[in-house]
Every structure is written in C-alpha cells, then in structure tokens.
Amino acid sequence: MSFSFSNSAMENLKNQINIVDVIGRTVPLKRAGSNYKGICPFHNEKTPSFVVSEQKQIFTCFGCGVSGDVIEYVKRYYNLEFSEAVDKLAGEYGITIEKKGGDENRKIYYQVNRMAAGFFYRAFTEQANKGYAYMKRRGISPATLKKFGIGYADEQWDSLYRYLLSQGVEKKIMVELGLVSEGKNGRCYDRFRNRVIFPIINTSGKVIGFGGRAIDPEDNPKYLNSPESKVFQKKNNLYGLNLSRQSVGKEGYIILVEGYMDVIALYQSGVENVAASLGTALTENQARLIKRYTRDVILSYDADSAGRAAALRGLEILKKEDCKVKVLHVTDGKDPDEYIKKNGKSAFMKLIDGALPYGDYRLAAIRTGFDLNKDEDKIDYIRKATREVLSQLSPVEQEIYTKKLSKELKIAESAIKMELLGNNDNTEKPHLGKQREEPQEAMPDISPVERTLLRIMLTEESYIQRLAAYPDILESEFARRMYQLFQEEYRQFHRLDLKKLLDGLSREDGDRLSEIMEHVIVGGNEEQVFADCIRTWKQGRLAKEEQRLITLLSMADEEDNQEKIRELTEQLMKIQRERKQNQ
C-alpha cells in the first residue's frame, strides 16, 4: 500500500539527514574539493564518476546519469517504493513523519507570507517612515536593505489585515501564520506594529516567517518573531543562510551570531559567511543544517553572561554533530554589529583568527574564580578541568590538552592523566524523593540532588529564588542551564509554563526535563525534600573538602612544610567534625 506525505514532512525529513552520511554507509566516499566522489553503485566503473554534494544535498553520476536527493538514492539502492524509502530513512533517524492531509494549503501559506513581505517592503521604501530612519541611523545601506528585503510595519492596528483581506486572503490563514491576532470579541489586529521587519527566508527562497524589531524604546518586547506554524519552525532554520550559503561554501566555515542586525552588519562589511539562530538557543536541527554546508563553525555571540552561556550550549550541540567549533567574543563588550561598524572588516577577521577552539574555550570558561597561584585552587581547577572538559574529548585531544595543562600549571602530565582516569565516581548517591531507577542510565551526568531540585522548582516557583542562596549546588551543565532558563522565565512572566519551556529546548534537553517531571516524585512534601537536598549537598561538599585536604597533606613535604601541615591537619579535623554533626 502506498502513502503520500505532506511537503512539510519531506522538508523536515531531508532537513535532519545528511546525504553524505547516508550514501557513505554503502559507497566509500573521498572529499574532492567541496564535494565527495566514489564508485557509482548503479553501474560498473573503475574511475569514480559518482559525485555527492553536501551543500546541495544531491548525488549525480556522470557515468550513467542517475541523480537525485537522499530519498531517491535510498529508493534506487534498496529497490524500494518512494514511501518505503521515506519510512526507512525516518525509522533510521527517529523522525516522525506526517501523512498528507492537513497541509495541502502549504503553497498558499508561502504565497501569503510573500504578500506580507511585499507589503512591509513597500511601506519601508515608498514613503518616509520611522523604520527606514532607524535602519539608516544604524548605518545600513540601501543596497543591503534591499538584499535582505527589510520592511516596516506601521503604527496602525490593522494595516496588514485590511490589505490581505483586500487580496482575498482568509482570516483563518492570517491567524495561523501569526500575521494577525484575533481578540476575544472577534476583531483582528496586526501582530507586528511600529517595527522594522526582517523577513525570514529558508534556503529554498520561501518566506517562512518574520522578525520585528521595536523602534520606540518603550515598546516591548524588543524583538518579536512569528509564532510556530506549518511553514515556520525556528529550530529548523537559520536567519540569513539563504544569502550566505554560497559564501559559506567558498570560505569553508560559517560564523554564527545572535541577532538579525549582527548578520546584516557583517554581511554589509564583506563578511558574508554568516547566519543567526532565530531567538532560541542553537538546536540539533540547526546544527545538522549547518553541517550540510560546512563542519567548521565560529560562534560569535555577545560577551555578556547570556552570550557566554549561549556559546557554551552551542559548543556542545555542534560538537555532538561532529563539527569543529571555535568561539570568539568581540572586545570592549560590544556585539559583532557594533564592533565591525567601528573597527572594520580587517579587525573582525583578526578576532576570527584568534577564536578559541572547543577545548581552550571550555577550559577558559571554568578557570574563572580560581587563583592558580594557590595549590588548593590549582587542585580544584585540575579536577574540574578533567571532569568537565578533558573527559569529553577524544584520546588525541586529551593528549594535547593534558600537555597544555601540564605546561601551564607546572604539573606532571602523568598526574593529570591519573586524575582523568580517576574521574569515574561510582559512589552510591543518597535517595532523594522517589525516583524510578530505569531512567537514571540515560542521564548519568545529572545527580539525584539536581534532578530533585529541578522537579521542585517546576512544581513550586518560589524555590527558584531560594536556591539562589546555594550558587554552587548545581554542578552539571544541564542543571545549571535549566536553572538559568527558569530564572529568566520567572523574572519575565512570574511563572513557569512547562510546555513553553519544552518548546524552546533541544530534543535531548526536552526529553531530559520531561523524564524528570515524570519520574521524580516529591508527593506534596516539597519543603522536606528541599531541606534533604540541601543537607545531602552540604555533606557531599564536606566530603570533597575532606578529600582535597587529604590530597594536599599527601603533597606537602614533611621537612619544609611543617607549619602548613599543621594548618591543613586542623582544617581536616574541623571538616571531619562537621561531617559527623551533619549526618
């Protein structure tokens, strides 16, 4: 029995699959310039004439003439029907595909978005307006404005709504695309008002959504995006990639920035291999999309705490997709937009040359707060570095960074390697709350204390503020990332909306958080469980301090450091007393 699939399902499927990976399982491929070559599996040949383009996601044999996309390849190679090939790929990659039925009007959605983009563009270019004046003040040239199709949404409540109605567009479609909103009284009003409009265009050249930048300081939010729709999923697209993909292929790497204006300013200054995520943390799907064009990525996020946190998240997502990642933060606390306008392309390219690779950036990030002139801090830093950074690297990378740490800290390489090998802590953890045992295997990097605390905060938001009194209690990257997200969400909306939180997370993070909600049970006893978590954490911290002091004592020379040994011994005895009192 044959099935038909929606266009969105096909786009989503091919968005998440790299044709080089699929074909590479059955045909040995070698890089040839920007493409890959191999012996054609569909006819007999000795000289490779079978070419796979990662950038275009197609294959072609110049010997027998066959060509197509990844679905066509699977269909031909395994002698399958189209629907069978789709099911095979979806099953292998764990992708859910929708059958055709609910989205036959997809072409109409694209047409309506294009009409809206034209409306905004005419409002921006045909008469004086605040949007054009704003972009001119930001130093963007008319040619660049035209290149990106920048538009303007006026201050009226229903300008776009009335225009689209006059063109025969149904109100239902406008609402579904998020171009207009419908009030309780049934009246409609434009979603974007008094904003500079950035059309979001996919790599196929279709307008899939819009971003709006507030012009007046009192208007909030500062940036407003189209909501998710059948043609717009933020997690699957990157702003500007429709224009920059050719340059990405030419330069061999992509620069990822945070905002629309960063993309536009860099592009205008001649740095054209640039794109931005769409108001969300970088997702796995976006990383896979990037990998179609290049595996070399430079993250250029803002230098503030939020930008650094985003860079750390992006590093991990891209590394999982086997990308080579570097991070640069522009100097003087400026974003890429401001920096390149002030200093020019050459200065920005020097920053790119000095971007830190994954290992260096991670080590620099965790070095904050340690005084490496003190033995105690040096030990703590080495332990943290081996646990959180070196343990995540390949054997070759571990060797390189072990040598770097050894040279920098004047510690023997063998000692660092032993610390690395001894990082597997199999100590049995206390039982906190009720946690089913089977999911624990999937998340070994999250302690029971962290799991329980995340669950409590999702149950009762007041614990978000209370946990701030214990800044070191969350140690895993995932737990710290979730806590920061909870804080930001609560600060803005004074509540946590789990569904909204999950929508903004990567698939892996969303699964982790859902698993915690399902399997960690506090049973209405939040206060007692919270106190137990704090007590357990304190005990663990005391145990670590005890071990640290024991290590320092073992390193001290008895003849030269008698006074130091006496101080450390007193500290050790004090810690041991505290452990007994808190049991």
C-alpha positions as CSV (number, residue, x, y, z in Angstrom):
1,M,0.0,0.0,0.0
2,S,1.4,3.4,-1.0
3,F,1.1,6.6,1.1
4,S,1.5,10.2,0.3
5,F,3.4,12.6,2.6
6,S,3.0,16.2,3.3
7,N,5.5,18.7,1.8
8,S,6.4,19.8,5.4
9,A,7.2,16.2,6.3
10,M,9.5,15.8,3.4
11,E,11.3,19.1,4.1
12,N,11.6,18.2,7.7
13,L,13.0,14.7,6.9
14,K,15.6,16.0,4.5
15,N,16.5,18.8,6.8
16,Q,17.6,16.4,9.5
17,I,19.5,14.0,7.3
18,N,22.9,14.5,5.7
19,I,23.1,12.8,2.3
20,V,26.9,12.2,2.7
21,D,26.2,10.2,5.9
22,V,23.5,8.1,4.2
23,I,25.4,7.3,1.0
24,G,28.7,6.9,2.9
25,R,27.4,3.8,4.5
26,T,27.2,2.0,1.2
27,V,29.7,3.8,-1.0
28,P,33.3,4.7,0.1
29,L,33.5,8.5,-0.5
30,K,36.5,10.7,-0.7
31,R,36.4,14.5,-0.5
32,A,37.1,16.2,-3.8
33,G,37.0,20.0,-3.3
34,S,33.7,20.9,-1.8
35,N,32.1,17.6,-2.9
36,Y,32.7,13.9,-2.4
37,K,33.5,11.2,-5.0
38,G,33.1,7.5,-5.2
39,I,32.5,4.5,-7.4
40,C,28.9,4.5,-8.7
41,P,26.8,1.7,-7.2
42,F,24.4,1.8,-10.1
43,H,26.7,0.8,-12.9
44,N,30.2,-0.8,-13.4
45,E,33.0,1.6,-13.5
46,K,36.7,1.8,-12.4
47,T,37.2,5.5,-12.4
48,P,35.0,7.3,-9.8
49,S,32.3,9.4,-11.5
50,F,29.7,9.4,-8.7
51,V,29.6,12.8,-7.0
52,V,27.8,13.8,-3.8
53,S,27.2,17.4,-3.0
54,E,26.8,18.0,0.8
55,Q,26.0,21.6,0.1
56,K,23.1,20.9,-2.3
57,Q,22.2,17.5,-0.7
58,I,22.1,15.7,-4.1
59,F,24.0,13.0,-5.8
60,T,24.9,12.7,-9.5
61,C,26.8,10.0,-11.6
62,F,28.5,11.5,-14.6
63,G,28.9,8.0,-16.0
64,C,25.3,6.6,-16.0
65,G,23.4,9.9,-15.5
66,V,21.4,9.0,-12.3
67,S,20.9,11.8,-9.9
68,G,18.6,12.9,-7.1
69,D,18.2,13.6,-3.4
70,V,18.7,11.3,-0.4
71,I,15.2,9.7,-0.8
72,E,15.9,8.9,-4.4
73,Y,19.2,7.3,-3.5
74,V,17.7,5.1,-0.9
75,K,14.8,4.2,-3.3
76,R,17.3,3.2,-6.0
77,Y,19.9,1.4,-3.9
78,Y,17.5,-0.7,-1.9
79,N,14.9,-1.1,-4.7
80,L,12.1,0.5,-2.7
81,E,9.0,2.4,-3.4
82,F,9.1,6.1,-2.6
83,S,7.0,5.7,0.6
84,E,9.1,2.7,1.7
85,A,12.3,4.8,1.2
86,V,10.8,7.6,3.3
87,D,9.8,5.2,6.0
88,K,13.2,3.6,6.1
89,L,15.0,6.9,6.5
90,A,12.5,8.2,9.1
91,G,12.9,5.0,11.1
92,E,16.7,5.0,11.0
93,Y,16.9,8.6,12.2
94,G,13.9,8.5,14.6
95,I,11.9,11.1,12.7
96,T,8.1,11.2,12.9
97,I,6.6,11.9,9.5
98,E,3.1,13.2,8.9
99,K,0.9,11.8,6.1
100,K,-0.5,14.3,3.7
101,G,-3.9,15.6,4.6
102,G,-3.8,18.7,6.9
103,D,-1.4,20.8,4.9
104,E,-2.3,20.9,1.3
105,N,-2.5,24.7,1.6
106,R,1.2,24.9,2.2
107,K,1.8,26.8,-1.1
108,I,-0.9,29.2,-0.1
109,Y,0.9,29.9,3.2
110,Y,4.1,30.7,1.4
111,Q,2.2,33.0,-1.0
112,V,0.5,34.9,1.8
113,N,3.8,35.3,3.6
114,R,5.3,36.6,0.4
115,M,2.4,39.1,0.0
116,A,3.0,40.3,3.6
117,A,6.8,40.7,2.9
118,G,5.9,42.8,-0.2
119,F,3.5,44.9,1.9
120,F,6.1,45.6,4.6
121,Y,8.8,46.3,2.0
122,R,6.7,48.9,0.2
123,A,5.8,50.6,3.5
124,F,9.6,50.7,4.1
125,T,10.7,52.1,0.8
126,E,7.9,54.1,-0.8
127,Q,7.5,56.9,1.8
128,A,9.3,58.4,4.8
129,N,8.8,56.2,7.9
130,K,10.4,55.6,11.3
131,G,11.6,52.1,10.3
132,Y,13.8,53.4,7.4
133,A,15.1,56.3,9.6
134,Y,16.1,53.8,12.3
135,M,18.0,51.5,9.9
136,K,19.7,54.5,8.3
137,R,20.9,55.6,11.8
138,R,22.2,52.0,12.3
139,G,24.4,52.6,9.2
140,I,22.7,50.1,6.9
141,S,23.0,51.0,3.2
142,P,20.0,50.9,0.7
143,A,21.6,48.1,-1.2
144,T,21.9,45.9,1.9
145,L,18.3,46.8,3.0
146,K,17.1,45.6,-0.4
147,K,19.2,42.5,-0.3
148,F,17.6,41.4,2.9
149,G,14.1,42.6,2.0
150,I,13.8,44.8,5.1
151,G,10.4,46.1,5.7
152,Y,8.3,48.3,8.0
153,A,5.1,47.7,10.0
154,D,3.4,51.0,10.6
155,E,1.7,52.1,13.9
156,Q,-1.8,51.3,12.7
157,W,-3.6,48.4,14.3
158,D,-4.9,46.7,11.2
159,S,-3.0,47.9,8.1
160,L,-1.7,44.5,7.0
161,Y,-5.0,42.8,8.0
162,R,-7.0,45.1,5.7
163,Y,-4.5,44.7,2.9
164,L,-4.6,40.9,3.0
165,L,-8.4,40.9,3.2
166,S,-8.5,43.1,0.0
167,Q,-6.3,40.5,-1.7
168,G,-8.8,37.7,-0.8
169,V,-6.8,36.1,2.0
170,E,-8.9,34.3,4.6
171,K,-8.7,35.5,8.1
172,K,-8.0,31.9,9.3
173,I,-4.8,31.7,7.3
174,M,-3.6,35.1,8.6
175,V,-4.1,33.9,12.1
176,E,-2.4,30.5,11.5
177,L,0.6,32.3,10.1
178,G,0.8,34.7,13.1
179,L,0.4,37.7,10.8
180,V,-2.6,38.9,12.8
181,S,-4.1,38.1,16.2
182,E,-7.8,37.7,17.0
183,G,-9.2,39.2,20.1
184,K,-12.0,37.8,22.3
185,N,-14.5,40.0,20.6
186,G,-13.6,38.5,17.2
187,R,-11.8,41.6,16.0
188,C,-8.4,41.2,14.4
189,Y,-5.3,43.3,14.7
190,D,-1.8,43.1,13.2
191,R,0.8,41.2,15.2
192,F,3.7,43.5,14.1
193,R,3.2,47.2,14.7
194,N,5.7,50.1,14.7
195,R,8.6,47.7,14.0
196,V,11.4,47.1,11.5
197,I,10.5,43.9,9.8
198,F,13.1,41.2,8.9
199,P,11.7,38.5,6.5
200,I,12.9,35.1,7.4
201,I,13.6,33.1,4.2
202,N,14.6,29.5,4.1
203,T,17.3,28.1,1.8
204,S,14.7,27.3,-0.8
205,G,13.9,31.1,-1.1
206,K,10.5,30.9,0.5
207,V,9.3,33.4,3.1
208,I,8.5,31.3,6.2
209,G,8.1,34.0,8.9
210,F,9.1,37.4,10.2
211,G,11.1,39.1,12.9
212,G,10.1,42.5,14.2
213,R,12.4,45.0,15.9
214,A,10.7,47.6,18.1
215,I,11.6,51.1,17.1
216,D,10.5,53.0,20.2
217,P,12.3,52.2,23.5
218,E,9.1,51.8,25.4
219,D,7.7,49.1,23.1
220,N,8.2,45.6,24.4
221,P,9.4,43.0,23.6
222,K,12.4,44.4,21.8
223,Y,12.3,41.6,19.2
224,L,9.1,39.7,18.2
225,N,9.1,36.7,16.0
226,S,6.4,35.0,14.1
227,P,4.9,32.1,16.1
228,E,5.5,28.5,15.1
229,S,3.3,27.5,12.1
230,K,3.1,24.8,9.4
231,V,5.8,26.6,7.4
232,F,7.9,28.1,10.2
233,Q,9.7,26.1,12.9
234,K,12.5,28.1,14.5
235,K,14.5,25.1,15.4
236,N,14.9,24.0,11.7
237,N,16.1,27.3,10.2
238,L,18.8,30.0,10.4
239,Y,18.4,33.6,9.5
240,G,20.5,34.8,6.6
241,L,21.6,31.3,5.4
242,N,19.6,31.8,2.2
243,L,22.0,34.6,1.3
244,S,25.2,33.3,2.9
245,R,25.3,29.6,2.0
246,Q,27.4,30.2,-1.2
247,S,29.9,32.2,0.8
248,V,30.0,29.6,3.5
249,G,31.0,27.0,0.9
250,K,33.6,29.3,-0.6
251,E,35.2,30.3,2.8
252,G,34.9,26.8,4.3
253,Y,33.4,27.9,7.6
254,I,30.3,29.7,9.0
255,I,30.1,32.5,11.6
256,L,27.1,32.1,13.9
257,V,25.8,35.3,15.6
258,E,22.9,36.0,17.8
259,G,20.8,38.6,16.0
260,Y,19.4,39.9,12.8
261,M,21.4,43.1,12.9
262,D,24.7,41.2,13.5
263,V,24.1,39.2,10.3
264,I,23.2,42.3,8.3
265,A,26.1,44.4,9.6
266,L,28.7,41.7,9.0
267,Y,27.3,40.9,5.5
268,Q,27.4,44.6,4.6
269,S,31.0,44.8,5.7
270,G,32.1,41.9,3.5
271,V,31.9,39.1,6.0
272,E,29.2,37.2,4.1
273,N,29.5,33.6,5.6
274,V,27.3,34.5,8.5
275,A,23.9,33.3,9.9
276,A,21.9,33.6,13.2
277,S,19.6,31.4,15.2
278,L,16.1,32.6,15.5
279,G,15.7,33.9,19.0
280,T,16.4,30.4,20.5
281,A,19.4,28.5,21.8
282,L,21.1,26.6,18.9
283,T,19.2,23.4,18.2
284,E,20.3,20.0,17.0
285,N,18.3,20.5,13.8
286,Q,20.1,23.8,13.1
287,A,23.4,22.1,13.7
288,R,22.5,19.4,11.2
289,L,21.5,22.2,8.7
290,I,24.9,23.9,9.2
291,K,26.7,20.6,8.6
292,R,25.2,20.4,5.1
293,Y,27.4,23.4,4.2
294,T,30.4,23.1,6.5
295,R,31.7,21.4,9.6
296,D,33.8,24.4,10.6
297,V,31.9,26.8,12.8
298,I,32.8,30.0,14.6
299,L,30.4,31.2,17.4
300,S,30.4,35.0,17.7
301,Y,28.0,35.7,20.5
302,D,27.8,38.7,22.8
303,A,30.4,38.9,25.5
304,D,27.8,39.2,28.4
305,S,26.9,36.3,30.7
306,A,23.9,35.3,28.5
307,G,26.1,35.3,25.4
308,R,28.8,33.2,27.1
309,A,26.1,30.7,28.3
310,A,24.7,30.5,24.8
311,A,28.2,29.9,23.4
312,L,28.7,27.0,25.8
313,R,25.4,25.5,24.8
314,G,26.2,25.9,21.2
315,L,29.6,24.3,21.6
316,E,28.1,21.1,22.9
317,I,25.3,20.9,20.3
318,L,27.7,21.4,17.4
319,K,30.3,19.1,18.9
320,K,27.7,16.3,19.1
321,E,27.2,16.8,15.3
322,D,30.9,16.3,14.7
323,C,31.5,20.0,13.9
324,K,34.8,21.7,14.6
325,V,33.8,24.7,16.7
326,K,35.7,27.9,17.8
327,V,34.4,30.8,19.9
328,L,35.2,34.5,19.7
329,H,33.8,37.2,21.9
330,V,34.2,40.7,20.5
331,T,36.3,43.1,22.7
332,D,35.0,46.0,24.7
333,G,31.8,44.2,25.4
334,K,30.4,45.1,22.0
335,D,28.3,42.8,19.8
336,P,29.5,42.0,16.3
337,D,27.2,44.6,14.8
338,E,28.8,47.5,16.8
339,Y,32.3,46.1,16.5
340,I,32.6,45.8,12.8
341,K,31.0,49.2,12.2
342,K,33.5,50.8,14.5
343,N,36.6,48.8,13.6
344,G,36.0,47.4,10.1
345,K,36.4,44.0,8.5
346,S,40.1,43.6,9.0
347,A,39.8,44.0,12.7
348,F,37.0,41.5,12.9
349,M,38.9,39.0,10.8
350,K,41.8,39.2,13.3
351,L,39.3,38.3,16.0
352,I,38.3,35.3,13.9
353,D,42.0,34.3,13.7
354,G,42.2,34.4,17.5
355,A,39.0,32.4,18.1
356,L,39.4,29.7,20.8
357,P,38.8,26.1,19.9
358,Y,36.4,23.9,21.9
359,G,38.9,22.7,24.5
360,D,40.6,26.1,25.1
361,Y,37.2,27.9,25.4
362,R,35.8,25.3,27.9
363,L,39.0,25.4,30.0
364,A,38.9,29.2,30.0
365,A,35.3,29.2,31.0
366,I,35.8,27.1,34.0
367,R,39.0,28.8,35.1
368,T,37.1,31.8,36.4
369,G,37.3,32.1,40.1
370,F,40.4,30.1,40.6
371,D,43.7,31.6,41.8
372,L,46.2,29.3,40.1
373,N,49.0,30.6,42.3
374,K,47.4,28.7,45.2
375,D,47.8,25.0,45.4
376,E,44.3,24.5,46.7
377,D,42.8,26.3,43.7
378,K,45.1,24.6,41.3
379,I,43.9,21.2,42.5
380,D,40.3,22.1,42.3
381,Y,40.8,23.6,38.8
382,I,42.5,20.4,37.6
383,R,39.8,18.2,38.9
384,K,37.1,20.4,37.3
385,A,39.0,20.6,34.0
386,T,39.5,16.8,33.8
387,R,35.9,16.1,34.8
388,E,34.1,18.6,32.7
389,V,36.4,19.1,29.7
390,L,39.1,16.6,29.2
391,S,36.8,13.6,29.8
392,Q,34.6,14.9,26.9
393,L,37.4,14.9,24.4
394,S,38.9,12.3,22.1
395,P,42.1,10.5,23.2
396,V,44.2,12.6,20.8
397,E,42.6,15.8,22.1
398,Q,43.1,14.6,25.7
399,E,46.8,14.2,25.0
400,I,47.1,17.7,23.6
401,Y,45.2,19.4,26.4
402,T,47.0,17.3,29.1
403,K,50.3,18.7,27.7
404,K,48.9,22.2,27.7
405,L,47.7,22.0,31.3
406,S,50.9,20.4,32.4
407,K,53.0,23.2,30.9
408,E,50.7,26.0,32.2
409,L,50.3,24.7,35.7
410,K,53.7,23.0,36.1
411,I,52.0,19.7,37.0
412,A,53.3,16.4,35.7
413,E,51.4,15.0,32.7
414,S,51.2,11.7,34.4
415,A,49.4,13.3,37.4
416,I,46.8,14.9,35.2
417,K,46.3,11.7,33.3
418,M,45.7,9.8,36.6
419,E,43.2,12.4,37.7
420,L,41.5,12.0,34.3
421,L,41.3,8.2,34.7
422,G,40.1,8.5,38.3
423,N,37.1,10.8,37.4
424,N,34.6,8.0,37.3
425,D,32.9,8.4,40.7
426,N,30.8,5.3,41.4
427,T,30.0,6.4,45.0
428,E,26.4,5.5,45.8
429,K,24.2,8.6,46.0
430,P,21.6,9.1,48.7
431,H,18.0,8.5,47.8
432,L,16.1,11.8,47.3
433,G,12.4,11.9,46.7
434,K,11.0,9.0,44.8
435,Q,13.0,8.3,41.6
436,R,12.4,5.3,39.4
437,E,15.6,3.6,38.7
438,E,15.4,2.8,35.0
439,P,15.7,6.3,33.5
440,Q,18.9,7.0,35.5
441,E,21.0,5.2,32.9
442,A,20.1,7.8,30.3
443,M,21.4,10.8,32.3
444,P,24.5,9.8,34.3
445,D,25.7,13.4,34.4
446,I,22.8,14.7,36.5
447,S,22.9,13.9,40.2
448,P,19.8,12.9,42.2
449,V,20.1,16.2,44.1
450,E,20.0,18.2,40.9
451,R,17.1,16.1,39.4
452,T,15.1,16.6,42.6
453,L,15.7,20.3,42.8
454,L,14.7,20.9,39.2
455,R,11.5,19.0,39.8
456,I,10.8,21.0,43.0
457,M,11.3,24.3,41.1
458,L,8.9,23.2,38.3
459,T,6.3,22.3,41.0
460,E,6.7,25.5,43.1
461,E,8.3,28.5,41.6
462,S,9.2,30.1,45.0
463,Y,12.1,27.7,45.2
464,I,13.8,29.3,42.2
465,Q,14.7,32.3,44.4
466,R,15.5,30.2,47.5
467,L,18.0,28.2,45.5
468,A,20.0,31.4,44.7
469,A,21.4,31.1,48.3
470,Y,23.3,28.0,47.2
471,P,25.0,29.1,44.0
472,D,27.3,26.0,43.8
473,I,24.7,23.4,44.4
474,L,24.0,22.7,40.7
475,E,27.2,21.3,39.1
476,S,26.2,19.7,35.9
477,E,25.9,21.8,32.8
478,F,22.4,20.7,32.1
479,A,21.1,21.6,35.6
480,R,22.8,25.0,35.5
481,R,21.4,25.7,32.1
482,M,17.8,24.7,33.2
483,Y,18.1,26.9,36.3
484,Q,19.2,29.9,34.3
485,L,16.3,29.3,32.0
486,F,13.9,29.0,34.9
487,Q,15.2,32.3,36.4
488,E,14.8,34.2,33.1
489,E,11.3,32.8,32.5
490,Y,10.2,33.6,36.1
491,R,11.7,37.1,36.0
492,Q,9.7,37.9,32.8
493,F,6.4,36.1,33.5
494,H,6.4,35.3,37.2
495,R,5.5,31.7,36.5
496,L,6.9,28.7,34.7
497,D,5.0,27.3,31.7
498,L,6.4,23.8,31.2
499,K,5.0,23.4,27.7
500,K,6.6,26.7,26.7
501,L,9.9,25.7,28.2
502,L,9.9,22.4,26.4
503,D,9.1,24.0,23.1
504,G,12.2,26.2,23.3
505,L,14.6,23.3,24.2
506,S,16.5,20.9,22.1
507,R,15.1,17.5,21.7
508,E,17.6,16.0,24.1
509,D,17.1,18.7,26.8
510,G,13.3,18.5,26.4
511,D,13.4,14.7,26.9
512,R,15.6,15.1,30.0
513,L,13.3,17.6,31.6
514,S,10.2,15.6,30.7
515,E,11.7,12.5,32.2
516,I,12.5,14.4,35.4
517,M,8.9,15.6,35.6
518,E,7.5,12.1,35.1
519,H,9.9,10.1,37.3
520,V,10.9,12.3,40.2
521,I,8.0,12.4,42.6
522,V,8.0,14.8,45.6
523,G,4.5,14.0,46.7
524,G,3.5,17.4,48.1
525,N,6.4,17.3,50.5
526,E,8.5,19.9,48.8
527,E,9.8,21.6,51.9
528,Q,11.2,18.5,53.5
529,V,12.6,17.2,50.2
530,F,14.2,20.6,49.6
531,A,15.8,20.5,53.0
532,D,17.1,17.0,52.4
533,C,18.6,18.1,49.1
534,I,20.5,20.9,50.8
535,R,21.7,18.7,53.6
536,T,22.9,16.0,51.2
537,W,24.7,18.6,49.1
538,K,26.4,20.0,52.1
539,Q,27.5,16.6,53.1
540,G,28.9,16.0,49.7
541,R,30.7,19.3,49.7
542,L,32.3,18.5,53.1
543,A,33.4,15.1,51.7
544,K,35.0,16.7,48.8
545,E,36.8,19.2,51.0
546,E,38.0,16.4,53.2
547,Q,39.4,14.6,50.2
548,R,41.0,17.8,49.0
549,L,42.8,18.4,52.3
550,I,43.9,14.8,52.4
551,T,45.4,15.3,48.9
552,L,47.2,18.5,50.0
553,L,48.6,16.7,53.0
554,S,49.9,14.0,50.8
555,M,51.7,16.5,48.6
556,A,53.3,18.5,51.4
557,D,56.9,17.9,52.3
558,E,57.2,17.0,55.9
559,E,60.6,18.8,56.4
560,D,59.8,22.0,54.6
561,N,56.1,22.5,55.3
562,Q,55.6,21.6,59.0
563,E,53.5,24.8,59.7
564,K,51.4,24.2,56.5
565,I,50.9,20.5,57.6
566,R,49.7,21.7,61.0
567,E,47.2,24.1,59.4
568,L,45.9,21.5,57.0
569,T,45.5,18.9,59.7
570,E,43.5,21.4,61.8
571,Q,41.2,22.1,58.9
572,L,40.8,18.4,58.2
573,M,39.8,17.7,61.8
574,K,37.3,20.5,61.6
575,I,35.8,19.2,58.4
576,Q,35.5,15.7,59.9
577,R,33.7,17.1,63.0
578,E,31.3,18.9,60.7
579,R,30.6,15.8,58.8
580,K,29.7,13.9,61.9
581,Q,27.4,16.7,63.2
582,N,25.5,16.9,59.9
583,Q,24.9,13.1,59.5
